[in-house]
């Protein structure tokens, strides 16, 4: 299964559209495919897995900041750079969402 694609028609949602439209959306909410009109939802199990993988580096922030301080960047710059890298990591991980058909929907002929 490809990331950010409609399982019915194969329409691929762009990274920007996905972030704007689905990133902060409730896992169980649904929307209509822009191409074929079938109701889609985010794969909840995959999103929970991605949340765990995306949030794990937060525990490593002190280690990452300490690493950057070893390059004489200073405490504020090291922490800022560390937080920025973790935020970029989280956004990347959540862009790997899979879409599935909403409950009660069946695959239509395209």
N, CA, C and O atoms as CSV, one atom per row, in Angstrom:
chain,resi,resn,atom,element,x,y,z
A,1,UNK,N,N,0.843,-1.173,0.000
A,1,UNK,CA,C,0.000,0.000,0.000
A,1,UNK,C,C,0.891,1.239,0.000
A,1,UNK,O,O,1.801,1.342,0.822
A,2,UNK,N,N,0.647,2.158,-0.889
A,2,UNK,CA,C,1.436,3.372,-0.991
A,2,UNK,C,C,0.957,4.391,0.043
A,2,UNK,O,O,-0.210,4.394,0.435
A,3,UNK,N,N,1.872,5.251,0.476
A,3,UNK,CA,C,1.520,6.264,1.468
A,3,UNK,C,C,0.708,7.377,0.821
A,3,UNK,O,O,0.944,7.759,-0.325
A,4,UNK,N,N,-0.240,7.878,1.573
A,4,UNK,CA,C,-1.090,9.012,1.202
A,4,UNK,C,C,-1.798,8.825,-0.139
A,4,UNK,O,O,-1.941,9.783,-0.899
A,5,UNK,N,N,-2.246,7.589,-0.442
A,5,UNK,CA,C,-2.981,7.344,-1.683
A,5,UNK,C,C,-4.349,6.760,-1.368
A,5,UNK,O,O,-4.530,6.067,-0.367
A,6,UNK,N,N,-5.296,7.048,-2.227
A,6,UNK,CA,C,-6.639,6.492,-2.097
A,6,UNK,C,C,-6.579,5.014,-2.478
A,6,UNK,O,O,-6.086,4.680,-3.555
A,7,UNK,N,N,-7.074,4.117,-1.607
A,7,UNK,CA,C,-7.045,2.694,-1.945
A,7,UNK,C,C,-8.017,2.323,-3.061
A,7,UNK,O,O,-7.921,1.233,-3.625
A,8,UNK,N,N,-8.947,3.213,-3.386
A,8,UNK,CA,C,-9.922,2.922,-4.433
A,8,UNK,C,C,-9.399,3.320,-5.816
A,8,UNK,O,O,-9.400,2.505,-6.739
A,9,UNK,N,N,-8.950,4.579,-5.959
A,9,UNK,CA,C,-8.564,5.059,-7.293
A,9,UNK,C,C,-7.064,5.289,-7.441
A,9,UNK,O,O,-6.580,5.492,-8.554
A,10,UNK,N,N,-6.322,5.261,-6.337
A,10,UNK,CA,C,-4.879,5.450,-6.407
A,10,UNK,C,C,-4.431,6.904,-6.431
A,10,UNK,O,O,-3.252,7.186,-6.646
A,11,UNK,N,N,-5.370,7.836,-6.211
A,11,UNK,CA,C,-5.016,9.261,-6.191
A,11,UNK,C,C,-4.040,9.525,-5.047
A,11,UNK,O,O,-4.310,9.164,-3.901
A,12,UNK,N,N,-2.905,10.157,-5.358
A,12,UNK,CA,C,-1.883,10.430,-4.348
A,12,UNK,C,C,-2.020,11.873,-3.864
A,12,UNK,O,O,-1.953,12.823,-4.644
A,13,UNK,N,N,-2.213,12.002,-2.551
A,13,UNK,CA,C,-2.299,13.319,-1.935
A,13,UNK,C,C,-0.893,13.872,-1.740
A,13,UNK,O,O,0.013,13.140,-1.341
A,14,UNK,N,N,-0.708,15.158,-2.018
A,14,UNK,CA,C,0.606,15.772,-1.868
A,14,UNK,C,C,0.943,15.904,-0.379
A,14,UNK,O,O,0.066,15.876,0.484
A,15,UNK,N,N,2.228,16.047,-0.113
A,15,UNK,CA,C,2.701,16.185,1.258
A,15,UNK,C,C,2.079,17.417,1.922
A,15,UNK,O,O,1.617,17.342,3.060
A,16,UNK,N,N,2.068,18.541,1.214
A,16,UNK,CA,C,1.509,19.783,1.761
A,16,UNK,C,C,0.019,19.667,2.053
A,16,UNK,O,O,-0.447,20.105,3.105
A,17,UNK,N,N,-0.721,19.084,1.132
A,17,UNK,CA,C,-2.163,18.908,1.327
A,17,UNK,C,C,-2.430,17.990,2.518
A,17,UNK,O,O,-3.334,18.237,3.316
A,18,UNK,N,N,-1.641,16.939,2.625
A,18,UNK,CA,C,-1.802,16.002,3.735
A,18,UNK,C,C,-1.577,16.711,5.064
A,18,UNK,O,O,-2.368,16.540,5.991
A,19,UNK,N,N,-0.524,17.496,5.174
A,19,UNK,CA,C,-0.256,18.203,6.422
A,19,UNK,C,C,-1.372,19.187,6.747
A,19,UNK,O,O,-1.831,19.268,7.886
A,20,UNK,N,N,-1.803,19.933,5.731
A,20,UNK,CA,C,-2.828,20.954,5.949
A,20,UNK,C,C,-4.177,20.337,6.310
A,20,UNK,O,O,-4.880,20.854,7.178
A,21,UNK,N,N,-4.537,19.256,5.665
A,21,UNK,CA,C,-5.885,18.713,5.782
A,21,UNK,C,C,-6.030,17.598,6.821
A,21,UNK,O,O,-7.050,17.535,7.506
A,22,UNK,N,N,-5.036,16.720,6.952
A,22,UNK,CA,C,-5.226,15.504,7.734
A,22,UNK,C,C,-4.306,15.356,8.934
A,22,UNK,O,O,-4.541,14.495,9.781
A,23,UNK,N,N,-3.266,16.175,9.027
A,23,UNK,CA,C,-2.268,15.995,10.077
A,23,UNK,C,C,-2.863,16.174,11.470
A,23,UNK,O,O,-2.585,15.373,12.362
A,24,UNK,N,N,-3.667,17.197,11.672
A,24,UNK,CA,C,-4.229,17.473,12.983
A,24,UNK,C,C,-5.662,16.957,13.126
A,24,UNK,O,O,-6.389,17.361,14.033
A,25,UNK,N,N,-6.047,16.081,12.241
A,25,UNK,CA,C,-7.407,15.560,12.224
A,25,UNK,C,C,-7.545,14.381,13.187
A,25,UNK,O,O,-6.594,13.632,13.412
A,26,UNK,N,N,-8.728,14.233,13.740
A,26,UNK,CA,C,-9.030,13.087,14.589
A,26,UNK,C,C,-8.822,11.809,13.775
A,26,UNK,O,O,-9.173,11.756,12.596
A,27,UNK,N,N,-8.257,10.790,14.400
A,27,UNK,CA,C,-7.955,9.542,13.701
A,27,UNK,C,C,-9.209,8.915,13.098
A,27,UNK,O,O,-9.132,8.308,12.030
A,28,UNK,N,N,-10.348,9.045,13.747
A,28,UNK,CA,C,-11.554,8.358,13.301
A,28,UNK,C,C,-12.436,9.194,12.380
A,28,UNK,O,O,-13.484,8.715,11.946
A,29,UNK,N,N,-12.042,10.431,12.067
A,29,UNK,CA,C,-12.851,11.241,11.157
A,29,UNK,C,C,-12.583,10.810,9.712
A,29,UNK,O,O,-11.533,10.245,9.406
A,30,UNK,N,N,-13.532,11.082,8.848
A,30,UNK,CA,C,-13.391,10.668,7.451
A,30,UNK,C,C,-13.586,11.865,6.535
A,30,UNK,O,O,-14.097,12.903,6.956
A,31,UNK,N,N,-13.177,11.716,5.284
A,31,UNK,CA,C,-13.314,12.744,4.276
A,31,UNK,C,C,-13.508,12.054,2.938
A,31,UNK,O,O,-13.276,10.852,2.811
A,32,UNK,N,N,-13.933,12.814,1.948
A,32,UNK,CA,C,-14.147,12.250,0.614
A,32,UNK,C,C,-12.881,12.414,-0.218
A,32,UNK,O,O,-12.207,13.443,-0.158
A,33,UNK,N,N,-12.576,11.392,-0.985
A,33,UNK,CA,C,-11.424,11.435,-1.891
A,33,UNK,C,C,-11.664,12.547,-2.913
A,33,UNK,O,O,-12.766,12.691,-3.442
A,34,UNK,N,N,-10.632,13.319,-3.180
A,34,UNK,CA,C,-10.742,14.414,-4.141
A,34,UNK,C,C,-10.951,13.910,-5.564
A,34,UNK,O,O,-11.436,14.657,-6.414
A,35,UNK,N,N,-10.596,12.667,-5.839
A,35,UNK,CA,C,-10.698,12.132,-7.191
A,35,UNK,C,C,-11.969,11.316,-7.421
A,35,UNK,O,O,-12.702,11.568,-8.377
A,36,UNK,N,N,-12.237,10.329,-6.541
A,36,UNK,CA,C,-13.350,9.410,-6.802
A,36,UNK,C,C,-14.552,9.610,-5.868
A,36,UNK,O,O,-15.620,9.054,-6.122
A,37,UNK,N,N,-14.396,10.390,-4.798
A,37,UNK,CA,C,-15.518,10.690,-3.919
A,37,UNK,C,C,-15.817,9.652,-2.852
A,37,UNK,O,O,-16.773,9.823,-2.095
A,38,UNK,N,N,-15.038,8.583,-2.761
A,38,UNK,CA,C,-15.267,7.568,-1.737
A,38,UNK,C,C,-14.781,8.104,-0.388
A,38,UNK,O,O,-13.835,8.890,-0.329
A,39,UNK,N,N,-15.434,7.673,0.690
A,39,UNK,CA,C,-15.041,8.141,2.025
A,39,UNK,C,C,-13.792,7.400,2.492
A,39,UNK,O,O,-13.719,6.171,2.455
A,40,UNK,N,N,-12.809,8.192,2.934
A,40,UNK,CA,C,-11.535,7.658,3.408
A,40,UNK,C,C,-11.312,8.033,4.865
A,40,UNK,O,O,-11.929,8.963,5.385
A,41,UNK,N,N,-10.438,7.308,5.500
A,41,UNK,CA,C,-9.998,7.617,6.848
A,41,UNK,C,C,-8.527,7.217,6.961
A,41,UNK,O,O,-8.007,6.476,6.126
A,42,UNK,N,N,-7.874,7.712,7.993
A,42,UNK,CA,C,-6.480,7.345,8.228
A,42,UNK,C,C,-6.450,6.002,8.941
A,42,UNK,O,O,-7.282,5.737,9.808
A,43,UNK,N,N,-5.499,5.160,8.581
A,43,UNK,CA,C,-5.329,3.869,9.233
A,43,UNK,C,C,-4.900,4.118,10.681
A,43,UNK,O,O,-3.764,4.521,10.932
A,44,UNK,N,N,-5.809,3.880,11.632
A,44,UNK,CA,C,-5.578,4.214,13.038
A,44,UNK,C,C,-4.402,3.454,13.636
A,44,UNK,O,O,-3.608,4.038,14.374
A,45,UNK,N,N,-4.274,2.170,13.335
A,45,UNK,CA,C,-3.160,1.382,13.885
A,45,UNK,C,C,-1.824,1.934,13.414
A,45,UNK,O,O,-0.875,2.046,14.191
A,46,UNK,N,N,-1.760,2.275,12.140
A,46,UNK,CA,C,-0.512,2.823,11.602
A,46,UNK,C,C,-0.211,4.188,12.214
A,46,UNK,O,O,0.946,4.487,12.508
A,47,UNK,N,N,-1.232,5.020,12.410
A,47,UNK,CA,C,-0.997,6.345,12.984
A,47,UNK,C,C,-0.492,6.228,14.421
A,47,UNK,O,O,0.372,7.003,14.830
A,48,UNK,N,N,-1.010,5.281,15.188
A,48,UNK,CA,C,-0.530,5.088,16.558
A,48,UNK,C,C,0.924,4.628,16.541
A,48,UNK,O,O,1.738,5.106,17.332
A,49,UNK,N,N,1.253,3.701,15.641
A,49,UNK,CA,C,2.643,3.253,15.502
A,49,UNK,C,C,3.549,4.417,15.124
A,49,UNK,O,O,4.635,4.568,15.682
A,50,UNK,N,N,3.105,5.239,14.177
A,50,UNK,CA,C,3.896,6.389,13.767
A,50,UNK,C,C,4.038,7.400,14.897
A,50,UNK,O,O,5.075,8.053,15.014
A,51,UNK,N,N,3.010,7.535,15.727
A,51,UNK,CA,C,3.095,8.448,16.867
A,51,UNK,C,C,4.182,7.999,17.837
A,51,UNK,O,O,4.956,8.816,18.335
A,52,UNK,N,N,4.235,6.709,18.099
A,52,UNK,CA,C,5.265,6.184,19.001
A,52,UNK,C,C,6.650,6.419,18.403
A,52,UNK,O,O,7.544,6.908,19.093
A,53,UNK,N,N,6.835,6.077,17.133
A,53,UNK,CA,C,8.127,6.252,16.472
A,53,UNK,C,C,8.486,7.737,16.359
A,53,UNK,O,O,9.654,8.108,16.476
A,54,UNK,N,N,7.487,8.575,16.134
A,54,UNK,CA,C,7.736,10.006,15.988
A,54,UNK,C,C,8.078,10.700,17.291
A,54,UNK,O,O,8.837,11.669,17.296
A,55,UNK,N,N,7.528,10.217,18.399
A,55,UNK,CA,C,7.716,10.880,19.693
A,55,UNK,C,C,8.948,10.349,20.433
A,55,UNK,O,O,9.466,11.033,21.316
A,56,UNK,N,N,9.421,9.164,20.099
A,56,UNK,CA,C,10.581,8.593,20.796
A,56,UNK,C,C,11.791,9.528,20.871
A,56,UNK,O,O,12.426,9.596,21.924
A,57,UNK,N,N,12.137,10.250,19.805
A,57,UNK,CA,C,13.314,11.125,19.893
A,57,UNK,C,C,13.187,12.253,20.916
A,57,UNK,O,O,14.197,12.852,21.285
A,58,UNK,N,N,11.983,12.556,21.380
A,58,UNK,CA,C,11.819,13.596,22.394
A,58,UNK,C,C,12.595,13.220,23.662
A,58,UNK,O,O,13.145,14.092,24.334
A,59,UNK,N,N,12.638,11.936,23.984
A,59,UNK,CA,C,13.401,11.473,25.141
A,59,UNK,C,C,14.896,11.635,24.959
A,59,UNK,O,O,15.648,11.662,25.934
A,60,UNK,N,N,15.326,11.741,23.715
A,60,UNK,CA,C,16.751,11.885,23.428
A,60,UNK,C,C,17.174,13.347,23.281
A,60,UNK,O,O,18.324,13.621,22.937
A,61,UNK,N,N,16.266,14.286,23.536
A,61,UNK,CA,C,16.609,15.705,23.395
A,61,UNK,C,C,17.824,16.121,24.227
A,61,UNK,O,O,18.701,16.808,23.704
A,62,UNK,N,N,17.909,15.729,25.504
A,62,UNK,CA,C,19.102,16.130,26.271
A,62,UNK,C,C,20.400,15.578,25.669
A,62,UNK,O,O,21.421,16.266,25.664
A,63,UNK,N,N,20.364,14.364,25.172
A,63,UNK,CA,C,21.555,13.768,24.563
A,63,UNK,C,C,21.925,14.516,23.283
A,63,UNK,O,O,23.098,14.795,23.035
A,64,UNK,N,N,20.912,14.838,22.470
A,64,UNK,CA,C,21.144,15.557,21.226
A,64,UNK,C,C,21.679,16.964,21.500
A,64,UNK,O,O,22.610,17.415,20.833
A,65,UNK,N,N,21.099,17.649,22.471
A,65,UNK,CA,C,21.568,18.992,22.824
A,65,UNK,C,C,23.003,18.939,23.353
A,65,UNK,O,O,23.817,19.808,23.042
A,66,UNK,N,N,23.301,17.930,24.141
A,66,UNK,CA,C,24.660,17.753,24.659
A,66,UNK,C,C,25.648,17.518,23.512
A,66,UNK,O,O,26.774,18.014,23.540
A,67,UNK,N,N,25.216,16.761,22.515
A,67,UNK,CA,C,26.045,16.513,21.340
A,67,UNK,C,C,26.403,17.824,20.647
A,67,UNK,O,O,27.563,18.058,20.308
A,68,UNK,N,N,25.393,18.685,20.437
A,68,UNK,CA,C,25.636,19.961,19.772
A,68,UNK,C,C,26.476,20.904,20.632
A,68,UNK,O,O,27.254,21.697,20.101
A,69,UNK,N,N,26.326,20.825,21.956
A,69,UNK,CA,C,27.154,21.658,22.828
A,69,UNK,C,C,28.621,21.250,22.736
A,69,UNK,O,O,29.509,22.058,23.007
A,70,UNK,N,N,28.874,20.017,22.362
A,70,UNK,CA,C,30.245,19.561,22.157
A,70,UNK,C,C,30.921,20.271,20.993
A,70,UNK,O,O,32.148,20.260,20.889
A,71,UNK,N,N,30.138,20.886,20.122
A,71,UNK,CA,C,30.674,21.661,19.008
A,71,UNK,C,C,30.694,23.156,19.338
A,71,UNK,O,O,30.776,23.992,18.438
A,72,UNK,N,N,30.618,23.487,20.621
A,72,UNK,CA,C,30.699,24.875,21.125
A,72,UNK,C,C,29.623,25.778,20.542
A,72,UNK,O,O,29.890,26.932,20.205
A,73,UNK,N,N,28.408,25.255,20.424
A,73,UNK,CA,C,27.300,26.065,19.909
A,73,UNK,C,C,26.577,26.839,21.007
A,73,UNK,O,O,25.816,27.759,20.710
A,74,UNK,N,N,26.797,26.487,22.247
A,74,UNK,CA,C,26.097,27.159,23.342
A,74,UNK,C,C,24.793,26.454,23.654
A,74,UNK,O,O,24.219,25.768,22.809
A,75,UNK,N,N,24.339,26.634,24.877
A,75,UNK,CA,C,23.142,25.939,25.340
A,75,UNK,C,C,21.880,26.338,24.566
A,75,UNK,O,O,21.174,25.448,24.092
A,76,UNK,N,N,21.558,27.646,24.412
A,76,UNK,CA,C,20.309,27.994,23.701
A,76,UNK,C,C,20.293,27.529,22.241
A,76,UNK,O,O,19.273,27.042,21.753
A,77,UNK,N,N,21.409,27.678,21.559
A,77,UNK,CA,C,21.471,27.272,20.153
A,77,UNK,C,C,21.375,25.754,20.044
A,77,UNK,O,O,20.699,25.237,19.155
A,78,UNK,N,N,22.050,25.036,20.944
A,78,UNK,CA,C,22.011,23.573,20.920
A,78,UNK,C,C,20.602,23.045,21.156
A,78,UNK,O,O,20.151,22.141,20.452
A,79,UNK,N,N,19.911,23.599,22.134
A,79,UNK,CA,C,18.543,23.157,22.419
A,79,UNK,C,C,17.596,23.515,21.282
A,79,UNK,O,O,16.740,22.713,20.908
A,80,UNK,N,N,17.747,24.712,20.735
A,80,UNK,CA,C,16.890,25.123,19.619
A,80,UNK,C,C,17.091,24.203,18.420
A,80,UNK,O,O,16.122,23.759,17.806
A,81,UNK,N,N,18.341,23.918,18.090
A,81,UNK,CA,C,18.640,23.029,16.971
A,81,UNK,C,C,18.112,21.614,17.223
A,81,UNK,O,O,17.598,20.966,16.311
A,82,UNK,N,N,18.243,21.145,18.456
A,82,UNK,CA,C,17.746,19.804,18.808
A,82,UNK,C,C,16.236,19.719,18.661
A,82,UNK,O,O,15.723,18.765,18.076
A,83,UNK,N,N,15.521,20.704,19.186
A,83,UNK,CA,C,14.053,20.711,19.091
A,83,UNK,C,C,13.625,20.813,17.632
A,83,UNK,O,O,12.678,20.144,17.218
A,84,UNK,N,N,14.304,21.634,16.855
A,84,UNK,CA,C,13.978,21.779,15.437
A,84,UNK,C,C,14.154,20.454,14.692
A,84,UNK,O,O,13.311,20.088,13.872
A,85,UNK,N,N,15.229,19.744,14.968
A,85,UNK,CA,C,15.444,18.448,14.320
A,85,UNK,C,C,14.374,17.431,14.714
A,85,UNK,O,O,13.935,16.651,13.869
A,86,UNK,N,N,13.951,17.421,15.967
A,86,UNK,CA,C,12.906,16.486,16.412
A,86,UNK,C,C,11.568,16.838,15.763
A,86,UNK,O,O,10.817,15.941,15.382
A,87,UNK,N,N,11.260,18.123,15.633
A,87,UNK,CA,C,10.010,18.534,14.978
A,87,UNK,C,C,10.020,18.120,13.509
A,87,UNK,O,O,9.013,17.628,13.001
A,88,UNK,N,N,11.142,18.312,12.826
A,88,UNK,CA,C,11.253,17.879,11.430
A,88,UNK,C,C,11.081,16.365,11.331
A,88,UNK,O,O,10.408,15.876,10.424
A,89,UNK,N,N,11.679,15.627,12.249
A,89,UNK,CA,C,11.539,14.168,12.295
A,89,UNK,C,C,10.064,13.774,12.445
A,89,UNK,O,O,9.576,12.903,11.725
A,90,UNK,N,N,9.359,14.415,13.380
A,90,UNK,CA,C,7.943,14.088,13.620
A,90,UNK,C,C,7.090,14.378,12.391
A,90,UNK,O,O,6.223,13.578,12.038
A,91,UNK,N,N,7.323,15.502,11.742
A,91,UNK,CA,C,6.551,15.836,10.542
A,91,UNK,C,C,6.820,14.814,9.438
A,91,UNK,O,O,5.898,14.396,8.738
A,92,UNK,N,N,8.068,14.418,9.287
A,92,UNK,CA,C,8.395,13.412,8.270
A,92,UNK,C,C,7.709,12.086,8.571
A,92,UNK,O,O,7.109,11.486,7.679
A,93,UNK,N,N,7.787,11.627,9.799
A,93,UNK,CA,C,7.196,10.346,10.173
A,93,UNK,C,C,5.685,10.353,9.937
A,93,UNK,O,O,5.136,9.380,9.420
A,94,UNK,N,N,5.004,11.449,10.314
A,94,UNK,CA,C,3.556,11.503,10.135
A,94,UNK,C,C,3.158,11.648,8.678
A,94,UNK,O,O,1.991,11.450,8.340
A,95,UNK,N,N,4.104,11.992,7.801
A,95,UNK,CA,C,3.770,12.064,6.374
A,95,UNK,C,C,3.659,10.669,5.768
A,95,UNK,O,O,3.246,10.530,4.617
A,96,UNK,N,N,4.020,9.639,6.524
A,96,UNK,CA,C,3.963,8.259,6.032
A,96,UNK,C,C,2.629,7.577,6.328
A,96,UNK,O,O,2.540,6.350,6.293
A,97,UNK,N,N,1.594,8.362,6.617
A,97,UNK,CA,C,0.263,7.811,6.892
A,97,UNK,C,C,-0.265,6.995,5.718
A,97,UNK,O,O,0.042,7.266,4.557
A,98,UNK,N,N,-1.058,6.002,6.050
A,98,UNK,CA,C,-1.794,5.229,5.042
A,98,UNK,C,C,-3.265,5.573,5.178
A,98,UNK,O,O,-3.761,5.777,6.286
A,99,UNK,N,N,-3.950,5.637,4.072
A,99,UNK,CA,C,-5.384,5.870,4.080
A,99,UNK,C,C,-6.098,4.550,3.819
A,99,UNK,O,O,-5.591,3.694,3.093
A,100,UNK,N,N,-7.261,4.394,4.405
A,100,UNK,CA,C,-8.079,3.221,4.147
A,100,UNK,C,C,-9.524,3.670,3.982
A,100,UNK,O,O,-9.868,4.815,4.274
A,101,UNK,N,N,-10.360,2.756,3.513
A,101,UNK,CA,C,-11.768,3.072,3.314
A,101,UNK,C,C,-12.442,3.258,4.660
A,101,UNK,O,O,-12.153,2.532,5.611
A,102,UNK,N,N,-13.335,4.223,4.741
A,102,UNK,CA,C,-14.099,4.436,5.974
A,102,UNK,C,C,-15.007,3.250,6.204
A,102,UNK,O,O,-15.331,2.514,5.272
A,103,UNK,N,N,-15.413,3.068,7.435
A,103,UNK,CA,C,-16.278,1.936,7.791
A,103,UNK,C,C,-17.565,2.010,6.980
A,103,UNK,O,O,-18.197,3.062,6.885
A,104,UNK,N,N,-17.935,0.891,6.407
A,104,UNK,CA,C,-19.168,0.811,5.625
A,104,UNK,C,C,-18.954,1.104,4.142
A,104,UNK,O,O,-19.887,0.950,3.353
A,105,UNK,N,N,-17.758,1.519,3.742
A,105,UNK,CA,C,-17.468,1.807,2.336
A,105,UNK,C,C,-16.923,0.562,1.654
A,105,UNK,O,O,-16.197,-0.228,2.258
A,106,UNK,N,N,-17.281,0.405,0.401
A,106,UNK,CA,C,-16.757,-0.692,-0.404
A,106,UNK,C,C,-16.033,-0.111,-1.603
A,106,UNK,O,O,-16.352,0.991,-2.049
A,107,UNK,N,N,-15.072,-0.833,-2.122
A,107,UNK,CA,C,-14.317,-0.386,-3.281
A,107,UNK,C,C,-15.265,-0.235,-4.468
A,107,UNK,O,O,-16.032,-1.144,-4.788
A,108,UNK,N,N,-15.198,0.927,-5.113
A,108,UNK,CA,C,-16.020,1.198,-6.296
A,108,UNK,C,C,-15.169,0.994,-7.532
A,108,UNK,O,O,-13.943,1.087,-7.475
A,109,UNK,N,N,-15.817,0.719,-8.642
A,109,UNK,CA,C,-15.092,0.637,-9.911
A,109,UNK,C,C,-14.726,2.036,-10.345
A,109,UNK,O,O,-15.562,2.938,-10.384
A,110,UNK,N,N,-13.450,2.198,-10.670
A,110,UNK,CA,C,-12.975,3.535,-11.057
A,110,UNK,C,C,-13.266,3.825,-12.518
A,110,UNK,O,O,-12.934,4.903,-13.011
